[in-house]
Amino acid sequence: MIKDWPESERPREKLFKHGEHTLSNAELLAILFGNGSRGRSALDLGRDMITSFKTFRNMSHTDISGLREFSGMADAKIARLRAVFEIARRFMSEKSYSRRTVNSPKEAAALFMPRLRDLKKEIFKILLLDSKNNIIDTFEIEEGTVDRAAPQVREIAVKALQNFAVSIIAVHNHPSGDPEPSEEDISFTEELKKAGDVLQLNVLDHIIIGDNRFYSFADKGRL
């Protein structure tokens, strides 16, 4: 058990004495897990997982059933691990939002790339902007299936008008990693643009997030 080790070798004590930046990936996981299983410490479990996945990003791709294959990974540990990954994604998004102004498709994609690129389901988000392209707010329309999202143009329009947005940017992810638009994506973009024209709401772009890549309808001249 880790509690029986010399204090200088215990991950938690090392963190308080030297800082979390000095810990290995396996030691960070050991602190998160708290305990291991019979005959194996939390650090052993952390080492096994790092050896298997190589990176935290690869680990975040794994579904619950895949994590349960590791001896000692009970539901409580899995829940903590997945919560940490979601906190990290939201932290990266908050850091991006601090710039508050969006002036290009690249900047808009950068806001959502950390949050959306690794998700296994399609998530559809709307970025609300004022007349100077400052971010007013973002909101999520719907969580779809792996294959498709079905955002509602009417809901988007209502939300935009309620928040006095002048412009909007639609963003969603493709879990496959390929950001090329589907026929449904193209049809939706056309419908959203028509609604924006009627309501005097500028639809600046529809961006599709893939695996560290993105597709911009505006960049491609399709808006």
N, CA, C and O of each residue as an XYZ file, in Angstrom:
892
protein
N       0.837     -1.189      0.000
C       0.000      0.000      0.000
C       0.878      1.247      0.000
O       1.937      1.280      0.626
N       0.417      2.271     -0.715
C       1.206      3.498     -0.798
C       1.423      4.109      0.579
O       2.478      4.690      0.836
N       0.431      3.986      1.478
C       0.577      4.580      2.800
C       1.719      3.955      3.590
O       2.189      4.547      4.562
N       2.174      2.772      3.194
C       3.285      2.108      3.878
C       4.643      2.495      3.305
O       5.677      2.102      3.846
N       4.651      3.268      2.208
C       5.910      3.681      1.599
C       6.546      4.811      2.417
O       5.868      5.459      3.215
N       7.849      5.045      2.215
C       8.470      6.229      2.815
C       7.770      7.493      2.314
O       7.382      7.556      1.148
N       7.605      8.492      3.168
C       6.858      9.696      2.796
C       7.410     10.350      1.537
O       6.649     10.886      0.732
N       8.718     10.311      1.364
C       9.332     10.981      0.213
C       8.955     10.346     -1.122
O       9.153     10.945     -2.179
N       8.403      9.114     -1.069
C       8.034      8.420     -2.293
C       6.529      8.422     -2.556
O       6.086      7.983     -3.618
N       5.753      8.905     -1.612
C       4.305      8.919     -1.793
C       3.894     10.069     -2.706
O       4.312     11.204     -2.480
N       3.079      9.802     -3.742
C       2.695     10.858     -4.690
C       2.081     12.089     -4.031
O       2.424     13.215     -4.391
N       1.169     11.889     -3.061
C       0.500     13.038     -2.451
C       1.492     13.905     -1.677
O       1.460     15.133     -1.771
N       2.361     13.263     -0.921
C       3.345     14.013     -0.160
C       4.327     14.736     -1.088
O       4.726     15.869     -0.823
N       4.709     14.062     -2.182
C       5.591     14.706     -3.164
C       4.932     15.941     -3.760
O       5.588     16.957     -3.988
N       3.630     15.846     -4.011
C       2.902     16.990     -4.574
C       2.979     18.194     -3.640
O       3.275     19.305     -4.079
N       2.712     17.974     -2.353
C       2.717     19.089     -1.404
C       4.112     19.643     -1.166
O       4.277     20.840     -0.929
N       5.108     18.785     -1.228
C       6.470     19.241     -0.945
C       7.131     19.890     -2.153
O       7.818     20.902     -2.021
N       6.922     19.305     -3.336
C       7.657     19.767     -4.520
C       6.764     20.360     -5.623
O       7.276     20.955     -6.571
N       5.454     20.204     -5.509
C       4.551     20.732     -6.539
C       4.066     19.650     -7.479
O       4.774     18.681     -7.749
N       2.838     19.825     -7.980
C       2.252     18.803     -8.842
C       2.991     18.640    -10.167
O       2.919     17.585    -10.796
N       3.710     19.698    -10.594
C       4.424     19.621    -11.864
C       5.581     18.623    -11.816
O       6.094     18.225    -12.862
N       5.995     18.217    -10.625
C       7.118     17.280    -10.506
C       6.674     15.819    -10.575
O       7.513     14.921    -10.637
N       5.371     15.575    -10.564
C       4.865     14.203    -10.548
C       4.783     13.622    -11.954
O       4.533     14.338    -12.923
N       4.994     12.334    -12.047
C       4.815     11.637    -13.324
C       3.327     11.483    -13.619
O       2.488     11.692    -12.742
N       3.009     11.121    -14.844
C       1.605     10.894    -15.206
C       0.976      9.803    -14.339
O      -0.173      9.919    -13.913
N       1.739      8.750    -14.086
C       1.224      7.658    -13.266
C       0.973      8.118    -11.836
O      -0.002      7.697    -11.214
N       1.842      8.979    -11.309
C       1.650      9.479     -9.940
C       0.427     10.383     -9.861
O      -0.295     10.351     -8.864
N       0.182     11.179    -10.878
C      -1.018     12.018    -10.895
C      -2.272     11.155    -10.880
O      -3.228     11.453    -10.164
N      -2.268     10.084    -11.672
C      -3.414      9.170    -11.677
C      -3.586      8.494    -10.321
O      -4.710      8.290     -9.863
N      -2.471      8.146     -9.679
C      -2.551      7.489     -8.378
C      -3.248      8.384     -7.351
O      -4.041      7.908     -6.539
N      -2.943      9.691     -7.394
C      -3.606     10.623     -6.486
C      -5.094     10.699     -6.793
O      -5.924     10.741     -5.885
N      -5.424     10.717     -8.082
C      -6.819     10.781     -8.490
C      -7.588      9.536     -8.056
O      -8.713      9.637     -7.568
N      -6.989      8.374     -8.230
C      -7.667      7.116     -7.901
C      -7.769      6.881     -6.387
O      -8.763      6.337     -5.905
N      -6.752      7.289     -5.654
C      -6.797      7.152     -4.202
C      -6.354      5.795     -3.690
O      -5.622      5.717     -2.703
N      -6.782      4.730     -4.338
C      -6.384      3.383     -3.912
C      -6.378      2.453     -5.115
O      -6.943      2.764     -6.163
N      -5.739      1.327     -4.946
C      -5.666      0.354     -6.030
C      -6.626     -0.791     -5.798
O      -7.804     -0.574     -5.513
N      -6.136     -1.989     -5.916
C      -6.954     -3.177     -5.665
C      -6.102     -4.156     -4.875
O      -4.955     -3.855     -4.546
N      -6.642     -5.299     -4.574
C      -5.933     -6.258     -3.736
C      -4.564     -6.612     -4.342
O      -4.475     -7.119     -5.460
N      -3.519     -6.334     -3.583
C      -2.170     -6.682     -4.015
C      -1.544     -5.693     -4.978
O      -0.402     -5.881     -5.396
N      -2.282     -4.625     -5.346
C      -1.741     -3.641     -6.300
C      -2.092     -2.239     -5.806
O      -3.210     -1.983     -5.358
N      -1.122     -1.345     -5.898
C      -1.339      0.020     -5.435
C      -1.993      0.873     -6.524
O      -2.091      0.465     -7.681
N      -2.435      2.063     -6.126
C      -2.983      3.008     -7.100
C      -1.921      3.408     -8.125
O      -2.236      3.671     -9.285
N      -0.660      3.449     -7.684
C       0.423      3.788     -8.610
C       0.623      2.681     -9.639
O       0.902      2.969    -10.802
N       0.487      1.428     -9.234
C       0.566      0.313    -10.183
C      -0.517      0.453    -11.246
O      -0.265      0.261    -12.436
N      -1.726      0.789    -10.800
C      -2.833      0.966    -11.738
C      -2.555      2.118    -12.689
O      -2.800      2.010    -13.891
N      -2.041      3.226    -12.151
C      -1.703      4.368    -12.993
C      -0.648      4.020    -14.024
O      -0.750      4.432    -15.180
N       0.358      3.270    -13.622
C       1.421      2.865    -14.555
C       0.864      1.969    -15.659
O       1.216      2.117    -16.829
N      -0.010      1.037    -15.274
C      -0.612      0.148    -16.277
C      -1.368      0.950    -17.331
O      -1.275      0.671    -18.527
N      -2.117      1.949    -16.871
C      -2.931      2.720    -17.800
C      -2.075      3.608    -18.699
O      -2.349      3.730    -19.892
N      -1.053      4.219    -18.137
C      -0.155      5.048    -18.953
C       0.589      4.190    -19.975
O       0.763      4.595    -21.124
N       1.023      3.012    -19.553
C       1.705      2.104    -20.479
C       0.784      1.704    -21.626
O       1.218      1.605    -22.774
N      -0.483      1.475    -21.310
C      -1.444      1.033    -22.324
C      -1.842      2.162    -23.276
O      -1.875      1.966    -24.491
N      -2.144      3.342    -22.728
C      -2.688      4.429    -23.550
C      -1.635      5.394    -24.078
O      -1.868      6.077    -25.076
N      -0.484      5.460    -23.423
C       0.626      6.353    -23.802
C       0.351      7.813    -23.451
O       1.214      8.468    -22.866
N      -0.832      8.344    -23.791
C      -1.143      9.746    -23.528
C      -2.513      9.871    -22.862
O      -3.350      8.974    -22.963
N      -2.725     10.996    -22.181
C      -4.027     11.252    -21.566
C      -5.101     11.439    -22.626
O      -6.260     11.085    -22.411
N      -4.721     11.990    -23.758
C      -5.712     12.174    -24.812
C      -6.225     10.827    -25.316
O      -7.427     10.652    -25.513
N      -5.315      9.880    -25.523
C      -5.749      8.542    -25.921
C      -6.660      7.933    -24.858
O      -7.645      7.268    -25.177
N      -6.318      8.167    -23.600
C      -7.126      7.639    -22.509
C      -8.528      8.238    -22.528
O      -9.508      7.546    -22.253
N      -8.620      9.524    -22.852
C      -9.919     10.199    -22.855
C     -10.829      9.689    -23.971
O     -12.047      9.848    -23.897
N     -10.244      9.077    -25.005
C     -11.036      8.529    -26.106
C     -11.768      7.252    -25.704
O     -12.753      6.870    -26.336
N     -11.289      6.605    -24.666
C     -11.774      5.270    -24.318
C     -13.125      5.335    -23.632
O     -13.351      6.190    -22.776
N     -14.027      4.431    -24.005
C     -15.337      4.418    -23.368
C     -15.270      3.698    -22.022
O     -14.233      3.153    -21.641
N     -16.379      3.709    -21.324
C     -16.420      3.158    -19.966
C     -16.062      1.672    -19.943
O     -15.351      1.216    -19.047
N     -16.550      0.925    -20.920
C     -16.263     -0.510    -20.951
C     -14.773     -0.767    -21.105
O     -14.246     -1.723    -20.536
N     -14.092      0.073    -21.866
C     -12.648     -0.085    -22.037
C     -11.886      0.187    -20.760
O     -10.890     -0.478    -20.476
N     -12.345      1.160    -19.983
C     -11.676      1.464    -18.710
C     -11.900      0.361    -17.687
O     -11.033      0.101    -16.853
N     -13.050     -0.286    -17.746
C     -13.360     -1.349    -16.790
C     -12.488     -2.584    -16.987
O     -12.441     -3.455    -16.118
N     -11.807     -2.666    -18.109
C     -10.944     -3.810    -18.358
C      -9.704     -3.806    -17.473
O      -9.036     -4.831    -17.341
N      -9.391     -2.673    -16.870
C      -8.221     -2.585    -16.000
C      -8.604     -3.019    -14.599
O      -9.567     -2.511    -14.024
N      -7.859     -3.947    -14.058
C      -8.116     -4.448    -12.715
C      -8.013     -3.310    -11.703
O      -6.998     -2.618    -11.639
N      -9.058     -3.124    -10.924
C      -9.077     -2.063     -9.930
C      -9.812     -0.825    -10.366
O     -10.021      0.079     -9.557
N     -10.223     -0.750    -11.659
C     -10.942      0.421    -12.138
C     -12.440      0.234    -11.900
O     -13.183     -0.167    -12.797
N     -12.861      0.531    -10.687
C     -14.280      0.469    -10.347
C     -14.971      1.738    -10.830
O     -14.320      2.671    -11.300
N     -16.293      1.764    -10.710
C     -17.072      2.878    -11.252
C     -16.682      4.221    -10.650
O     -16.669      5.233    -11.351
N     -16.361      4.241     -9.350
C     -15.991      5.506     -8.707
C     -14.733      6.096     -9.349
O     -14.671      7.299     -9.598
N     -13.745      5.265     -9.614
C     -12.510      5.750    -10.250
C     -12.787      6.210    -11.678
O     -12.264      7.236    -12.113
N     -13.605      5.456    -12.408
C     -13.938      5.818    -13.790
C     -14.657      7.161    -13.816
O     -14.369      8.007    -14.663
N     -15.586      7.358    -12.894
C     -16.326      8.618    -12.834
C     -15.381      9.786    -12.569
O     -15.498     10.833    -13.205
N     -14.438      9.614    -11.625
C     -13.480     10.686    -11.334
C     -12.609     10.993    -12.543
O     -12.357     12.156    -12.858
N     -12.150      9.940    -13.219
C     -11.282     10.126    -14.379
C     -12.002     10.870    -15.496
O     -11.455     11.812    -16.070
N     -13.218     10.454    -15.805
C     -13.964     11.107    -16.886
C     -14.345     12.537    -16.507
O     -14.409     13.414    -17.369
N     -14.596     12.771    -15.228
C     -14.877     14.135    -14.786
C     -13.664     15.034    -14.971
O     -13.800     16.188    -15.377
N     -12.478     14.510    -14.674
C     -11.247     15.284    -14.852
C     -11.031     15.639    -16.319
O     -10.638     16.762    -16.634
N     -11.285     14.692    -17.215
C     -11.123     14.982    -18.642
C     -12.093     16.073    -19.087
O     -11.730     16.942    -19.880
N     -13.321     16.031    -18.582
C     -14.297     17.053    -18.959
C     -13.914     18.413    -18.381
O     -14.077     19.435    -19.046
N     -13.406     18.433    -17.153
C     -12.924     19.683    -16.562
C     -11.797     20.264    -17.415
O     -11.752     21.472    -17.649
N     -10.894     19.408    -17.877
C      -9.777     19.871    -18.708
C     -10.275     20.481    -20.010
O      -9.774     21.516    -20.450
N     -11.276     19.830    -20.633
C     -11.824     20.381    -21.878
C     -12.463     21.744    -21.634
O     -12.261     22.677    -22.411
N     -13.226     21.853    -20.566
C     -13.896     23.123    -20.273
C     -12.887     24.199    -19.898
O     -13.069     25.369    -20.235
N     -11.832     23.809    -19.207
C     -10.784     24.765    -18.862
C     -10.152     25.340    -20.122
O      -9.931     26.546    -20.222
N      -9.864     24.469    -21.080
C      -9.270     24.935    -22.331
C     -10.213     25.863    -23.077
O      -9.771     26.835    -23.688
N     -11.504     25.573    -23.033
C     -12.487     26.434    -23.686
C     -12.566     27.786    -22.992
O     -12.612     28.823    -23.654
N     -12.581     27.782    -21.656
C     -12.644     29.035    -20.911
C     -11.419     29.890    -21.199
O     -11.517     31.111    -21.319
N     -10.274     29.246    -21.307
C      -9.039     29.976    -21.610
C      -9.146     30.643    -22.977
O      -8.683     31.769    -23.158
N      -9.752     29.957    -23.932
C      -9.916     30.522    -25.268
C     -10.910     31.669    -25.260
O     -10.707     32.675    -25.939
N     -11.994     31.522    -24.486
C     -13.023     32.552    -24.461
C     -12.518     33.860    -23.877
O     -13.117     34.911    -24.105
N     -11.416     33.809    -23.122
C     -10.920     35.017    -22.485
C     -10.536     36.073    -23.501
O     -10.466     37.254    -23.162
N     -10.284     35.673    -24.752
C      -9.965     36.628    -25.799
C     -11.190     37.400    -26.223
O     -11.063     38.548    -26.649
N     -12.367     36.823    -26.125
C     -13.667     37.473    -26.244
C     -14.025     38.007    -27.620
O     -15.182     38.370    -27.827
N     -13.115     38.076    -28.562
C     -13.439     38.562    -29.901
C     -13.068     37.498    -30.926
O     -12.017     36.864    -30.827
N     -13.950     37.309    -31.918
C     -13.706     36.311    -32.963
C     -13.701     37.012    -34.313
O     -14.700     37.611    -34.710
N     -12.580     36.939    -35.015
C     -12.436     37.651    -36.280
C     -12.153     36.755    -37.478
O     -11.968     37.251    -38.589
N     -12.117     35.438    -37.266
C     -11.831     34.543    -38.385
C     -12.330     33.147    -38.055
O     -12.522     32.820    -36.883
N     -12.546     32.310    -39.083
C     -12.920     30.910    -38.825
C     -11.889     30.179    -37.975
O     -12.248     29.352    -37.137
N     -10.618     30.478    -38.186
C      -9.562     29.825    -37.414
C      -9.703     30.122    -35.933
O      -9.534     29.229    -35.103
N     -10.012     31.365    -35.594
C     -10.181     31.742    -34.196
C     -11.408     31.063    -33.599
O     -11.375     30.605    -32.456
N     -12.484     30.997    -34.367
C     -13.703     30.337    -33.877
C     -13.456     28.853    -33.655
O     -13.885     28.295    -32.646
N     -12.765     28.211    -34.594
C     -12.470     26.776    -34.453
C     -11.592     26.521    -33.239
O     -11.770     25.523    -32.541
N     -10.637     27.423    -32.981
C      -9.735     27.253    -31.845
C     -10.476     27.287    -30.512
O     -10.044     26.660    -29.544
N     -11.591     28.017    -30.460
C     -12.374     28.078    -29.233
C     -12.939     26.719    -28.852
O     -12.999     26.367    -27.674
N     -13.355     25.955    -29.867
C     -14.099     24.726    -29.608
C     -13.298     23.449    -29.838
O     -13.736     22.370    -29.438
N     -12.148     23.549    -30.468
C     -11.363     22.358    -30.788
C     -11.055     21.504    -29.552
O     -11.282     20.295    -29.598
N     -10.544     22.078    -28.438
C     -10.224     21.235    -27.273
C     -11.448     20.540    -26.690
O     -11.345     19.433    -26.161
N     -12.599     21.182    -26.785
C     -13.825     20.641    -26.192
C     -14.466     19.568    -27.055
O     -15.010     18.597    -26.530
N     -14.411     19.730    -28.380
C     -15.220     18.893    -29.258
C     -14.465     17.812    -30.021
O     -15.081     16.840    -30.457
N     -13.179     17.942    -30.194
C     -12.482     17.064    -31.128
C     -12.474     15.597    -30.707
O     -12.376     14.715    -31.561
N     -12.575     15.320    -29.402
C     -12.451     13.938    -28.924
C     -13.768     13.307    -28.501
O     -13.782     12.165    -28.042
N     -14.867     14.024    -28.644
C     -16.153     13.498    -28.196
C     -16.657     12.399    -29.127
O     -16.404     12.424    -30.331
N     -17.374     11.432    -28.549
C     -17.880     10.299    -29.314
C     -19.281     10.535    -29.858
O     -19.788      9.738    -30.647
N     -19.901     11.623    -29.441
C     -21.213     11.994    -29.974
C     -21.136     13.394    -30.556
O     -20.296     14.202    -30.158
N     -22.022     13.671    -31.502
C     -22.054     15.002    -32.087
C     -22.684     15.988    -31.110
O     -23.744     15.735    -30.537
N     -22.010     17.106    -30.939
C     -22.502     18.196    -30.109
C     -22.600     19.434    -30.986
O     -21.689     19.736    -31.757
N     -23.702     20.140    -30.860
C     -23.921     21.312    -31.696
C     -23.958     22.554    -30.824
O     -24.777     22.653    -29.911
N     -23.068     23.507    -31.105
C     -22.974     24.733    -30.319
C     -23.166     25.965    -31.203
O     -22.882     25.950    -32.401
N     -23.655     27.022    -30.573
C     -23.837     28.289    -31.263
C     -23.072     29.370    -30.515
O     -23.179     29.491    -29.295
N     -22.306     30.145    -31.252
C     -21.546     31.261    -30.712
C     -22.301     32.544    -31.050
O     -22.549     32.831    -32.221
N     -22.665     33.312    -30.030
C     -23.404     34.561    -30.209
C     -22.436     35.735    -30.148
O     -21.613     35.815    -29.236
N     -22.527     36.644    -31.110
C     -21.597     37.767    -31.216
C     -22.354     39.088    -31.311
O     -23.479     39.142    -31.809
N     -21.716     40.154    -30.823
C     -22.311     41.481    -30.978
C     -21.834     42.120    -32.273
O     -21.239     41.446    -33.114
N     -22.089     43.408    -32.441
C     -21.764     44.088    -33.704
C     -20.270     44.203    -33.957
O     -19.851     44.446    -35.088
N     -19.452     44.028    -32.904
C     -17.995     44.104    -33.054
C     -17.351     42.720    -32.971
O     -16.141     42.598    -32.775
N     -18.162     41.695    -33.120
C     -17.692     40.303    -33.048
C     -17.158     39.913    -31.678
O     -16.373     38.971    -31.567
N     -17.572     40.625    -30.635
C     -17.271     40.218    -29.267
C     -18.231     39.099    -28.871
O     -19.403     39.119    -29.247
N     -17.735     38.129    -28.116
C     -18.565     37.004    -27.710
C     -19.560     37.439    -26.640
O     -19.176     37.955    -25.590
N     -20.836     37.225    -26.919
C     -21.879     37.460    -25.931
C     -22.054     36.220    -25.062
O     -22.089     36.300    -23.834
N     -22.164     35.073    -25.727
C     -22.393     33.825    -25.008
C     -22.270     32.665    -25.990
O     -22.211     32.871    -27.202
N     -22.232     31.455    -25.463
C     -22.329     30.248    -26.277
C     -23.402     29.361    -25.656
O     -23.612     29.387    -24.444
N     -24.063     28.594    -26.474
C     -25.027     27.645    -25.930
C     -25.068     26.402    -26.795
O     -24.713     26.419    -27.974
N     -25.512     25.327    -26.172
C     -25.557     24.025    -26.830
C     -26.985     23.714    -27.232
O     -27.913     23.825    -26.432
N     -27.144     23.321    -28.496
C     -28.480     23.021    -28.995
C     -28.903     21.615    -28.632
O     -29.973     21.410    -28.058
N     -28.071     20.650    -28.963
C     -28.520     19.268    -28.816
C     -27.350     18.317    -28.855
O     -26.373     18.546    -29.568
N     -27.448     17.254    -28.092
C     -26.470     16.165    -28.192
C     -27.078     15.112    -29.081
O     -28.140     14.572    -28.771
N     -26.424     14.813    -30.175
C     -26.988     13.873    -31.135
C     -26.399     12.491    -31.011
O     -25.823     12.144    -29.979
N     -26.537     11.711    -32.041
C     -25.938     10.386    -32.083
C     -24.558     10.502    -32.698
O     -24.119     11.596    -33.051
N     -23.877      9.379    -32.827
C     -22.556      9.393    -33.450
C     -22.657      9.821    -34.912
O     -21.722     10.417    -35.446
N     -23.770      9.525    -35.556
C     -23.887      9.746    -36.989
C     -24.381     11.135    -37.370
O     -23.992     11.660    -38.413
N     -25.221     11.730    -36.555
C     -25.791     12.993    -37.002
C     -26.301     13.805    -35.816
O     -26.617     13.261    -34.758
N     -26.373     15.132    -36.021
C     -27.027     16.030    -35.083
C     -28.189     16.671    -35.815
O     -28.132     16.835    -37.033
N     -29.232     17.033    -35.107
C     -30.410     17.630    -35.742
C     -30.751     18.940    -35.053
O     -31.785     19.037    -34.393
N     -29.911     19.937    -35.190
C     -30.169     21.225    -34.539
C     -31.408     21.885    -35.113
O     -31.694     21.723    -36.300
N     -32.129     22.602    -34.327
C     -33.354     23.253    -34.757
C     -33.090     24.719    -35.048
O     -32.664     25.472    -34.172
N     -33.350     25.117    -36.296
C     -33.105     26.494    -36.718
C     -33.925     27.469    -35.883
O     -33.445     28.542    -35.520
N     -35.160     27.092    -35.580
C     -36.031     27.988    -34.814
C     -35.456     28.246    -33.425
O     -35.460     29.386    -32.959
N     -34.964     27.208    -32.762
C     -34.392     27.376    -31.424
C     -33.165     28.271    -31.460
O     -32.964     29.096    -30.568
N     -32.351     28.109    -32.485
C     -31.159     28.943    -32.627
C     -31.557     30.402    -32.789
O     -30.982     31.284    -32.152
N     -32.545     30.652    -33.645
C     -32.987     32.021    -33.888
C     -33.540     32.658    -32.618
O     -33.237     33.814    -32.322
N     -34.340     31.920    -31.874
C     -34.932     32.448    -30.642
C     -33.841     32.809    -29.635
O     -33.864     33.889    -29.043
N     -32.887     31.901    -29.447
C     -31.799     32.150    -28.506
C     -30.991     33.388    -28.913
O     -30.630     34.208    -28.069
N     -30.718     33.509    -30.192
C     -29.935     34.653    -30.682
C     -30.662     35.963    -30.434
O     -30.059     36.933    -29.976
N     -31.961     35.996    -30.735
C     -32.737     37.218    -30.546
C     -32.897     37.566    -29.066
O     -32.857     38.737    -28.687
N     -33.076     36.546    -28.241
C     -33.203     36.784    -26.798
C     -31.951     37.409    -26.206
O     -32.024     38.167    -25.239
N     -30.801     37.089    -26.791
C     -29.526     37.602    -26.291
C     -29.024     38.811    -27.073
O     -27.894     39.258    -26.881
N     -29.875     39.338    -27.961
C     -29.548     40.535    -28.744
C     -28.277     40.356    -29.569
O     -27.494     41.292    -29.736
N     -28.086     39.153    -30.078
C     -26.921     38.879    -30.918
C     -27.106     39.503    -32.299
O     -28.213     39.520    -32.838
N     -26.040     40.002    -32.851
C     -26.055     40.543    -34.212
C     -25.630     39.473    -35.209
O     -26.117     39.422    -36.339
N     -24.698     38.608    -34.759
C     -24.173     37.551    -35.616
C     -24.070     36.243    -34.842
O     -24.015     36.229    -33.612
N     -24.046     35.152    -35.587
C     -23.858     33.843    -34.952
C     -22.887     33.005    -35.777
O     -22.727     33.205    -36.981
N     -22.254     32.074    -35.102
C     -21.434     31.054    -35.754
C     -21.889     29.706    -35.216
O     -21.913     29.493    -34.004
N     -22.244     28.808    -36.103
C     -22.639     27.456    -35.712
C     -21.404     26.559    -35.729
O     -20.564     26.658    -36.623
N     -21.307     25.694    -34.742
C     -20.150     24.792    -34.634
C     -20.628     23.420    -34.181
O     -21.399     23.310    -33.227
N     -20.167     22.369    -34.870
C     -20.407     21.025    -34.343
C     -19.244     20.123    -34.720
O     -18.409     20.480    -35.551
N     -19.198     18.964    -34.106
C     -18.077     18.049    -34.304
C     -18.499     16.817    -35.095
O     -19.673     16.445    -35.115
N     -17.528     16.195    -35.743
C     -17.707     14.890    -36.373
C     -16.860     13.885    -35.602
O     -15.633     13.929    -35.689
N     -17.477     12.988    -34.856
C     -16.705     12.008    -34.074
C     -15.761     11.154    -34.906
O     -14.791     10.611    -34.378
N     -16.032     11.030    -36.192
C     -15.142     10.246    -37.055
C     -13.776     10.894    -37.216
O     -12.809     10.232    -37.592
N     -13.697     12.206    -36.926
C     -12.446     12.933    -37.113
C     -12.338     13.606    -38.463
O     -11.448     14.429    -38.674
N     -13.240     13.267    -39.391
C     -13.249     13.856    -40.728
C     -14.232     15.029    -40.738
O     -15.432     14.816    -40.565
N     -13.752     16.264    -40.935
C     -14.638     17.424    -40.851
C     -15.422     17.740    -42.128
O     -16.182     18.708    -42.151
N     -15.257     16.955    -43.176
C     -15.982     17.235    -44.410
C     -17.499     17.188    -44.153
O     -17.980     16.272    -43.486
N     -18.251     18.162    -44.675
C     -19.691     18.235    -44.381
C     -20.484     17.135    -45.072
O     -20.164     16.722    -46.187
N     -21.523     16.669    -44.388
C     -22.460     15.711    -44.965
C     -23.546     16.477    -45.710
O     -23.598     17.705    -45.651
N     -24.408     15.755    -46.407
C     -25.530     16.402    -47.093
C     -26.436     17.093    -46.075
O     -26.964     18.173    -46.338
N     -26.615     16.455    -44.895
C     -27.435     17.065    -43.837
C     -26.805     18.356    -43.340
O     -27.511     19.326    -43.065
N     -25.475     18.376    -43.220
C     -24.777     19.593    -42.785
C     -24.992     20.727    -43.781
O     -25.234     21.871    -43.397
N     -24.901     20.396    -45.045
C     -25.068     21.399    -46.096
C     -26.493     21.940    -46.091
O     -26.704     23.150    -46.169
N     -27.467     21.041    -46.001
C     -28.876     21.440    -45.990
C     -29.184     22.322    -44.790
O     -29.868     23.338    -44.915
N     -28.671     21.926    -43.616
C     -28.907     22.720    -42.415
C     -28.325     24.119    -42.559
O     -28.968     25.103    -42.193
N     -27.104     24.211    -43.093
C     -26.444     25.502    -43.241
C     -27.261     26.425    -44.144
O     -27.398     27.617    -43.866
N     -27.793     25.873    -45.211
C     -28.619     26.668    -46.126
C     -29.881     27.166    -45.424
O     -30.283     28.316    -45.603
N     -30.507     26.295    -44.624
C     -31.722     26.687    -43.903
C     -31.421     27.757    -42.858
O     -32.197     28.698    -42.688
N     -30.293     27.614    -42.158
C     -29.926     28.595    -41.144
C     -29.639     29.953    -41.780
O     -30.019     30.993    -41.242
N     -28.970     29.932    -42.919
C     -28.667     31.190    -43.615
C     -29.948     31.878    -44.071
O     -30.056     33.099    -43.956
N     -30.910     31.136    -44.582
C     -32.183     31.721    -45.014
C     -32.918     32.351    -43.834
O     -33.453     33.454    -43.945
N     -32.942     31.646    -42.707
C     -33.599     32.181    -41.513
C     -32.901     33.449    -41.040
O     -33.557     34.413    -40.645
N     -31.558     33.451    -41.080
C     -30.810     34.632    -40.678
C     -31.125     35.832    -41.550
O     -31.250     36.950    -41.050
N     -31.255     35.610    -42.848
C     -31.573     36.704    -43.760
C     -32.924     37.319    -43.432
O     -33.078     38.540    -43.456
N     -33.899     36.476    -43.127
C     -35.247     36.963    -42.791
C     -35.223     37.772    -41.499
O     -35.896     38.797    -41.394
N     -34.455     37.318    -40.524
C     -34.428     37.939    -39.194
C     -33.351     39.010    -39.054
O     -33.175     39.570    -37.972
N     -32.638     39.299    -40.125
C     -31.517     40.240    -40.093
C     -30.473     39.822    -39.049
O     -29.952     40.637    -38.288
N     -30.198     38.535    -39.051
C     -29.202     37.932    -38.173
C     -28.075     37.380    -39.041
O     -28.302     36.499    -39.871
N     -26.883     37.889    -38.855
C     -25.764     37.476    -39.696
C     -25.284     36.068    -39.313
O     -24.856     35.838    -38.182
N     -25.359     35.153    -40.246
C     -24.799     33.821    -40.039
C     -23.399     33.850    -40.640
O     -23.229     33.713    -41.852
N     -22.401     34.029    -39.784
C     -21.038     34.239    -40.271
C     -20.377     32.954    -40.750
O     -19.564     32.976    -41.674
N     -20.727     31.834    -40.121
C     -20.037     30.601    -40.487
C     -20.735     29.395    -39.868
O     -21.496     29.518    -38.908
N     -20.462     28.251    -40.433
C     -20.779     26.958    -39.833
C     -19.477     26.171    -39.886
O     -18.965     25.866    -40.963
N     -18.952     25.848    -38.719
C     -17.650     25.188    -38.621
C     -17.837     23.771    -38.115
O     -18.556     23.532    -37.145
N     -17.180     22.834    -38.786
C     -17.227     21.430    -38.379
C     -15.851     21.042    -37.843
O     -14.837     21.186    -38.526
N     -15.839     20.550    -36.614
C     -14.595     20.183    -35.938
C     -14.299     18.706    -36.153
O     -15.148     17.851    -35.903
N     -13.083     18.411    -36.621
C     -12.617     17.030    -36.742
C     -11.452     16.793    -35.797
O     -11.350     17.439    -34.754
N     -10.590     15.881    -36.154
C      -9.423     15.558    -35.340
C      -8.304     16.542    -35.658
O      -7.515     16.327    -36.577
N      -8.246     17.644    -34.871
C      -7.276     18.722    -35.083
C      -7.394     19.353    -36.469
O      -6.448     19.968    -36.962
N      -8.545     19.198    -37.082
C      -8.846     19.844    -38.360
C     -10.240     20.440    -38.276
O     -11.040     20.047    -37.427
N     -10.529     21.382    -39.150
C     -11.884     21.913    -39.179
C     -12.265     22.299    -40.611
O     -11.411     22.558    -41.460
N     -13.567     22.325    -40.841
C     -14.114     22.761    -42.129
C     -14.935     24.018    -41.869
O     -15.771     24.048    -40.965
N     -14.690     25.055    -42.667
C     -15.418     26.313    -42.542
C     -16.216     26.574    -43.815
O     -15.644     26.680    -44.900
N     -17.545     26.676    -43.680
C     -18.380     27.012    -44.834
C     -18.030     28.395    -45.360
O     -18.089     28.619    -46.569
N     -17.671     29.321    -44.492
C     -17.292     30.659    -44.926
C     -15.996     30.645    -45.727
O     -15.890     31.285    -46.773
N     -14.997     29.897    -45.211
C     -13.721     29.801    -45.927
C     -13.901     29.218    -47.321
O     -13.197     29.594    -48.258
N     -14.857     28.288    -47.450
C     -15.081     27.620    -48.727
C     -16.033     28.400    -49.638
O     -16.368     27.940    -50.729
N     -16.464     29.574    -49.190
C     -17.354     30.400    -49.996
C     -18.742     29.839    -50.125
O     -19.405     30.064    -51.137
N     -19.209     29.102    -49.112
C     -20.517     28.458    -49.193
C     -21.551     29.128    -48.294
O     -22.586     28.545    -47.970
N     -21.248     30.372    -47.894
C     -22.211     31.149    -47.121
C     -22.379     32.522    -47.769
O     -23.150     33.346    -47.278
